[in-house]
Amino acid sequence: MVRRMRPKAEMTLSDSERATLQKWARGRNHHRILALRARIILSCAEGRDNKETAALFRCHEDTVGKWRRYFINRRLDGLADEPRPGRVPTITDEQVEKVVVDTLEEIPDDATHWSRASMGKRSGLSKSTIGRIWKGFQP
């Protein structure tokens, strides 16, 4: 018995899409999951089927099919993560940036370095929030 598979939609990329995907695939500034998705799409655009692409990147065929389908339906936007449910952040990116910049570029008047308490007092944020911000920016 011959097993018939559904034909895959042809994967064609514009020059700008290909350039963006190649940048994402090799770039170190992008999340590794987005890089994998870009590599999957580039592989599919080269004519590989889901099975070959899955073997190449050591992922499941369903994963390849999912990102192929998302790309065909929404192009580059289809590769981005959807917003996740959860609490809306109460601290803005601007507040985080200000804490980091102040920490790195300024010295408190009465000390040699910032403490969580002194930066909290200056920024209006709690000591624990300052600690989380600093921890997030440690090498």
trRosetta pair geometry for C-beta under 8 A, 3 or more apart (Angstrom, degrees):
i j d omega theta_ij theta_ji phi_ij phi_ji
8 11 7.6 -24 140 -27 114 97
8 44 7.9 -128 162 -161 145 110
8 49 6.6 179 -16 -129 149 82
8 50 7.4 172 -90 -28 139 97
8 68 7.1 -40 -158 158 117 148
9 68 7.8 157 53 154 96 104
9 72 5.2 77 86 -131 144 154
11 41 7.2 -168 -168 -165 135 71
11 44 4.7 87 -6 129 173 99
11 45 4.6 -116 124 -92 114 60
11 68 6.8 -80 -82 -149 128 97
11 71 7.5 36 -133 102 107 128
11 72 7.1 -93 -102 -79 77 98
12 45 7.1 109 -115 -138 18 96
13 17 4.5 -137 -165 91 90 117
13 18 4.4 110 128 -61 133 88
13 21 7.0 -71 -141 10 147 141
13 41 7.7 106 -81 149 125 106
13 42 7.9 -1 -41 -108 159 59
13 45 5.0 1 -18 -133 117 150
14 17 4.6 94 50 7 79 104
14 18 7.0 -145 89 -6 40 86
15 18 5.8 -54 -147 37 30 111
15 19 6.3 30 154 -19 64 107
16 19 5.7 -52 -146 36 32 112
16 20 6.3 32 155 -18 65 106
17 20 5.8 -57 -148 38 30 110
17 21 6.2 28 156 -17 66 109
17 75 6.7 -99 -111 -168 130 104
17 76 6.2 -152 -129 -54 89 107
18 21 5.8 -57 -145 40 28 110
18 22 6.2 29 156 -19 64 108
18 42 7.4 98 -140 -112 74 92
18 45 7.4 -157 -101 127 96 165
19 22 5.9 -55 -146 37 28 110
19 23 6.4 30 153 -20 63 106
20 23 5.6 -55 -150 35 31 112
20 24 6.3 29 153 -16 66 106
20 76 6.1 -11 109 -111 147 141
21 24 5.6 -54 -145 39 32 110
21 25 6.0 34 155 -24 66 109
21 38 4.4 169 -160 -158 74 97
21 41 5.7 -109 -136 84 141 120
21 42 5.3 165 138 -61 129 100
21 76 7.6 -136 -64 -107 85 98
22 25 5.6 -53 -141 35 30 114
22 26 6.4 -1 168 6 64 109
22 38 7.5 -167 -57 163 17 124
22 42 6.9 99 -77 -96 68 142
23 26 6.9 -76 -145 49 22 87
23 27 5.3 30 164 -40 64 123
24 27 5.8 -50 -123 26 21 116
24 30 5.1 -34 -144 49 71 174
24 34 5.6 -94 -171 139 118 100
24 35 5.8 -164 150 -100 74 55
24 37 7.8 -42 135 74 135 87
24 38 3.9 164 94 -61 115 158
24 79 7.9 73 151 123 168 151
25 35 5.4 111 -133 -160 34 74
25 38 4.1 -136 -63 107 82 119
25 39 4.7 120 -133 -66 113 76
25 42 6.1 -20 -62 -6 155 144
26 35 7.6 144 -33 -143 15 112
27 30 4.8 70 90 7 115 104
27 35 7.0 -151 57 -95 72 108
30 34 4.9 -95 163 81 114 126
30 35 5.6 139 95 -56 111 88
31 34 4.7 87 65 8 89 104
31 35 7.1 -154 96 -8 46 86
32 35 5.3 -51 -148 35 39 117
32 36 6.5 43 152 -21 67 99
33 36 5.7 -49 -152 33 34 111
33 37 6.6 35 150 -18 64 104
33 81 7.8 48 102 -59 136 112
34 37 5.6 -51 -148 36 36 114
34 38 6.4 38 152 -21 66 104
34 79 6.4 93 -142 145 79 109
34 80 7.5 11 -109 -104 114 53
35 38 5.7 -53 -149 35 32 112
35 39 6.5 32 152 -19 64 105
36 39 5.7 -54 -148 36 33 111
36 40 6.4 39 152 -24 65 103
36 57 6.4 120 -155 -172 95 137
36 59 7.3 106 177 -47 128 146
37 40 5.6 -50 -151 31 32 116
37 41 6.6 28 154 -15 65 104
37 67 5.1 -158 -142 -140 87 142
37 79 4.6 146 135 -153 139 107
38 41 5.9 -56 -150 37 32 108
38 42 6.3 31 153 -17 66 107
38 79 6.8 68 -67 -167 67 159
39 42 5.7 -54 -144 39 32 111
39 43 6.2 35 155 -22 65 106
39 57 6.2 137 110 -94 123 133
40 43 5.8 -58 -151 35 27 112
40 44 6.4 25 153 -16 64 107
40 53 5.9 85 -145 170 72 129
40 57 6.3 -66 -81 3 82 163
40 59 7.7 -46 -89 50 122 144
40 63 7.6 -115 -112 129 153 91
40 64 5.5 -160 -157 -123 119 74
40 67 5.0 62 100 86 144 144
40 68 7.3 -111 144 -56 108 76
41 44 5.7 -54 -146 38 33 110
41 45 6.2 34 154 -21 66 107
41 67 6.5 -108 -58 140 87 110
41 68 7.1 159 -104 -98 68 57
41 71 5.1 136 -112 -87 123 165
41 79 7.1 -67 -31 -82 140 131
42 45 5.6 -55 -147 36 31 113
42 46 6.7 33 152 -22 62 103
43 46 5.7 -55 -156 31 33 112
43 48 4.9 -38 161 44 88 134
43 52 7.7 -159 164 109 117 94
43 53 4.4 134 116 -119 134 104
43 56 6.1 178 -135 72 152 153
43 57 7.3 -135 -13 -30 160 117
44 47 7.9 127 177 -10 34 8
44 48 6.1 -90 -97 66 37 81
44 50 7.7 17 -101 -80 107 57
44 53 5.9 -10 -64 -71 76 154
44 64 7.2 153 -67 -176 117 101
44 68 5.3 164 -117 -106 167 108
44 71 8.0 149 66 57 144 148
48 52 4.1 -123 -167 90 105 125
48 53 4.8 130 115 -56 124 86
48 56 7.1 -3 178 -12 165 142
49 52 5.3 93 53 13 69 102
49 53 7.0 -139 97 -3 33 95
50 53 5.8 -62 -145 42 28 109
50 54 6.0 31 158 -23 67 109
50 61 4.7 79 140 -159 111 88
50 64 4.3 154 -148 98 81 127
50 65 5.1 11 -121 -61 145 82
50 68 6.8 -93 -89 -10 98 148
51 54 5.8 -53 -145 34 26 111
51 55 6.5 24 155 -16 61 106
51 61 5.6 -8 -89 -105 57 120
52 55 5.9 -58 -151 37 30 109
52 56 6.3 33 151 -24 65 108
53 56 5.5 -53 -148 33 32 116
53 57 6.4 -2 165 9 67 109
53 64 4.7 130 93 -132 120 143
54 57 6.7 -75 -144 53 25 86
54 58 7.8 70 165 -108 57 5
54 59 5.4 -108 -144 77 72 67
54 60 6.0 -38 -146 147 127 14
54 61 4.5 -72 -40 -78 159 56
54 63 6.9 122 -112 55 99 96
54 64 4.9 -107 -63 -18 87 133
55 58 7.4 22 -167 -74 28 45
57 64 7.8 141 47 -79 124 106
59 63 4.5 -78 150 68 119 147
59 64 6.6 138 91 -45 112 85
60 63 4.6 104 63 -4 80 101
60 64 7.5 -149 99 -1 48 82
61 64 5.6 -54 -155 36 40 111
61 65 6.2 39 149 -19 70 107
62 65 5.5 -54 -145 40 34 114
62 66 6.2 41 153 -26 66 103
63 66 5.7 -50 -148 30 29 114
63 67 6.7 15 159 -8 63 105
64 67 6.3 -63 -149 42 29 99
64 68 6.1 32 154 -22 66 110
65 68 5.6 -54 -142 37 29 114
65 69 6.1 29 158 -18 65 108
66 69 5.9 -61 -152 37 25 109
66 70 6.3 23 154 -17 64 108
67 70 5.5 -48 -139 38 36 112
67 71 6.1 39 158 -21 66 105
67 78 7.7 137 -156 128 57 104
67 79 6.7 47 -153 -110 100 82
68 71 6.0 -59 -151 36 26 109
68 72 6.4 24 154 -18 63 108
69 72 5.8 -55 -146 36 29 110
69 73 6.3 19 159 -11 64 112
70 73 6.0 -65 -147 43 27 105
70 74 6.0 -34 176 35 67 107
70 78 3.6 166 154 168 83 114
70 79 6.6 133 114 -71 122 47
71 74 7.1 -85 -128 60 19 67
71 75 6.4 34 -170 -131 61 22
71 76 7.6 30 -135 -75 83 29
71 78 5.0 -165 -82 76 33 132
71 79 6.3 29 -85 -55 89 94
72 78 7.8 -29 37 31 38 172
73 78 5.8 118 70 -95 82 142
74 77 4.6 -93 155 80 107 94
74 78 3.2 137 65 -60 105 96
75 78 6.2 132 53 4 26 104
76 79 6.0 -52 -167 22 46 111
76 80 7.8 50 144 -25 67 96
77 80 6.0 -46 -163 16 47 114
81 84 7.5 -19 153 -40 116 95
89 92 7.5 136 114 -85 112 33
91 95 5.1 -111 -172 76 84 137
91 96 6.3 94 139 -51 113 91
91 125 6.8 45 -114 -118 124 129
91 129 6.4 155 -71 -162 150 129
92 95 4.8 104 58 2 78 98
92 96 7.2 -141 100 -1 46 84
93 96 5.6 -53 -150 38 38 112
93 97 6.1 40 151 -21 68 106
94 97 5.6 -52 -145 37 31 113
94 98 6.3 34 154 -22 64 104
95 98 5.7 -52 -148 34 30 112
95 99 6.6 31 154 -19 63 104
95 123 6.9 104 -166 -179 91 117
95 125 6.8 119 171 -59 125 131
96 99 5.9 -55 -152 34 32 110
96 100 6.4 26 154 -15 66 108
96 133 5.5 -169 -137 -130 84 117
97 100 5.8 -59 -148 39 31 108
97 101 6.0 26 158 -16 68 110
98 101 5.9 -56 -141 41 28 108
98 102 6.0 27 161 -17 65 111
98 123 6.6 146 108 -125 112 109
99 102 6.0 -58 -143 40 24 109
99 103 6.2 29 156 -24 62 109
99 119 6.3 80 -149 172 94 121
99 123 5.4 9 -89 -95 93 158
99 125 7.0 -35 -80 28 134 145
99 130 6.4 -158 -156 -124 138 78
99 133 5.1 25 100 133 146 160
99 134 7.9 -103 142 -56 118 75
100 103 5.7 -55 -148 34 28 114
100 104 6.4 12 160 -7 64 112
100 133 6.8 -131 -59 161 85 112
100 137 5.7 146 -116 -75 119 169
101 104 6.1 -66 -146 44 28 101
101 105 5.6 -13 172 13 68 122
102 105 6.6 -73 -122 52 20 87
102 106 5.1 -34 -161 33 64 121
102 114 7.6 92 125 -76 92 153
102 119 7.0 145 104 -136 122 99
102 122 6.9 -172 160 120 155 140
102 123 7.2 -173 44 -71 155 106
103 106 7.7 -14 -52 48 7 79
103 114 5.5 -96 -124 32 76 151
103 119 6.4 10 -83 -112 93 142
103 134 7.0 166 -126 -99 166 99
107 111 7.7 -147 174 85 82 66
107 112 7.0 -40 -160 -165 116 32
107 113 7.1 -61 -136 -95 83 37
107 114 8.0 -140 -138 -44 42 78
108 111 4.6 21 75 45 120 95
108 113 7.5 38 17 129 102 12
108 114 5.8 126 -29 -91 113 65
108 118 5.3 -17 -93 158 156 145
108 122 7.8 -132 -104 -51 101 139
111 114 7.4 126 89 -86 129 27
111 115 7.1 -53 147 -15 172 97
111 118 6.6 -130 23 -48 145 170
114 118 5.5 -143 -152 81 68 111
114 119 4.6 54 180 -54 126 108
115 118 4.7 88 48 10 83 99
115 119 6.9 -160 81 -1 40 86
116 119 6.2 -61 -145 44 27 104
116 120 5.9 33 154 -25 64 112
116 127 4.2 78 136 -158 111 86
116 128 7.8 57 175 -60 137 25
116 130 4.6 156 -150 88 78 125
116 131 5.2 0 -117 -58 138 87
116 134 7.5 -107 -95 4 91 140
117 120 5.6 -56 -146 36 27 115
117 121 6.4 28 156 -20 63 104
117 127 5.4 -10 -81 -98 58 118
118 121 5.7 -49 -148 33 32 111
118 122 6.4 30 153 -17 63 107
119 122 5.6 -54 -146 40 35 112
119 123 5.9 13 162 -4 70 114
119 125 7.9 -22 127 60 82 101
119 130 4.8 133 93 -141 116 143
120 123 6.3 -67 -135 48 24 95
120 124 7.7 -123 175 55 54 6
120 125 5.5 -104 -134 83 70 64
120 126 5.8 -11 -143 173 127 16
120 127 4.6 -65 -44 -73 155 56
120 129 7.2 117 -113 57 100 93
120 130 4.9 -106 -66 -22 85 136
121 124 7.9 27 -176 -67 22 36
123 130 7.0 143 42 -87 138 107
125 129 4.3 -104 166 86 113 135
125 130 5.8 139 97 -53 113 82
125 133 7.9 53 115 -15 158 137
126 129 4.5 98 58 4 81 103
126 130 7.1 -143 97 -5 45 84
127 130 5.7 -54 -152 35 34 112
127 131 6.4 37 150 -21 65 105
128 131 5.4 -50 -149 35 35 116
128 132 6.5 36 152 -19 65 102
129 132 5.7 -52 -149 35 33 110
129 133 6.4 34 152 -19 65 104
130 133 5.7 -54 -149 35 32 112
130 134 6.3 28 154 -15 66 107
131 134 5.9 -56 -146 39 29 108
131 135 6.1 31 156 -21 65 108
132 135 5.6 -53 -143 36 30 112
132 136 6.4 33 156 -22 63 106
133 136 5.8 -58 -154 34 29 112
133 137 6.8 5 156 -2 63 112
134 137 6.1 -74 -151 46 32 98
134 138 6.8 52 151 -48 67 92
135 138 5.9 -33 -154 -4 36 117
